[in-house]
Amino acid sequence: MEPKYCLVLTTTNSVSNKQHIIDAILRNELAACIQTMPIESHYIWQQEVCCGNEFLLIIKTTNRCYSELKELIVRLHDYDVPQVIKVPFVEGHNPYLTWLDENTRR
């Protein structure tokens, strides 16, 4: 049985794209909370070693919202190949998990 809750991770290098994605996710009740932080990413893109400043979005949601959330991120993202990674979790503080359930689409 798949866990009920998950984190979804994505990155962007644009303040405006970050805010556009966040606003759409929350308006559509696809997550209860989104945390952001600046990061430095090192990666390979088109056979080149790259480094850049990005924003990491840590999206707290439920598995029932994941598919629609992934589609929304991909549709709104300005990257050709956006990172969308689902990290399931099985335990958490019960009042927090209740709040997460109450603030995501049912």
N, C-alpha and C positions, 0 to 999 in steps of 0.2 A: 504494500500500500504506500502510495506516494505521500510525503508529508503535506500538511495543509498550508503551510506558510513558506515563503521564499523571499530572498533578496534578489533583485535584478540589478546588475551592474552595467553601466554604459559610460562612455566618455565623449566629450566634444571639446573643441578648441575655441569655440565661439560663445561669448557671453549671451548674445541674442538667441542663438540656437538652444543653448542650455535652458534659458528662461521659457522659450516657446515650448520645448518638450515638457518641462515641469508643469507649466500652466495647463497644457492639454491633458496630461496624466491626471492631475488633481481635479480638473473640471469634469473629467469623465469617470471619476471615482475608481480609477484603476490602481491606486496606491493610497495608503493612509499617510505616508511620510516619505520625504525625499531629502536626503542629506547630500551636500556637495562639498567638495574640497579641491583645491588646486593640487595638481600632480605634475611630475615630469615623466613622460613616457618615452621608452626606447623600444624600437620595433624595426621590422623589415617591411618595406613597402616597395613593390616593383623592383625587386632585387637590390635595393639600396638600404643601408643602415641609416635609420632616421632617429631624431630626437626632437621632442616638442613639448610645449606646455599645454596641458589640457585640464579640464574639470572632470572629476569622477563623480558620477551620480550613483548614490546608493539608495535604491528604491525598495521600500518595504511593502509587501503585498501578499496576496494569497495565490495559490495555484490556479484557482478558478479564473483569476484575472490575467494570468500570464500570457496566454495566446494573443489576446486583444492588445495587451500592453506591448508585446514584442512587435506586432504589426504597426502600432501607432509610432513607436520609436523609429522603426525602419522607414516609415512613410515621411516622418517629419525631420529626420536626421539629414545633415548636410554632407556626411561622409558617404563615399561609394560603398564601403563595407563597414557599417557601424558595429561596434562591439555590443552584443546583447547576451549577457551570461546570466543564467538562472542558478542560484545557490539555494537549495532547499534547506530548511532547518526544522528540527523536530521538537525543540523545547524552547521555552521562554517564560518570562514573568506573566502569569495568567491574566492579571488586569490589562497588561499591555497587549497581549494577544486578543483579548476581548475587544479592546479599543480598535485594533487593526481590523478585526472582522466587521465592526460597526461602521467603519469609515472606508470600506471598499465595496464595490458593486456586488450585490448578491445574486 
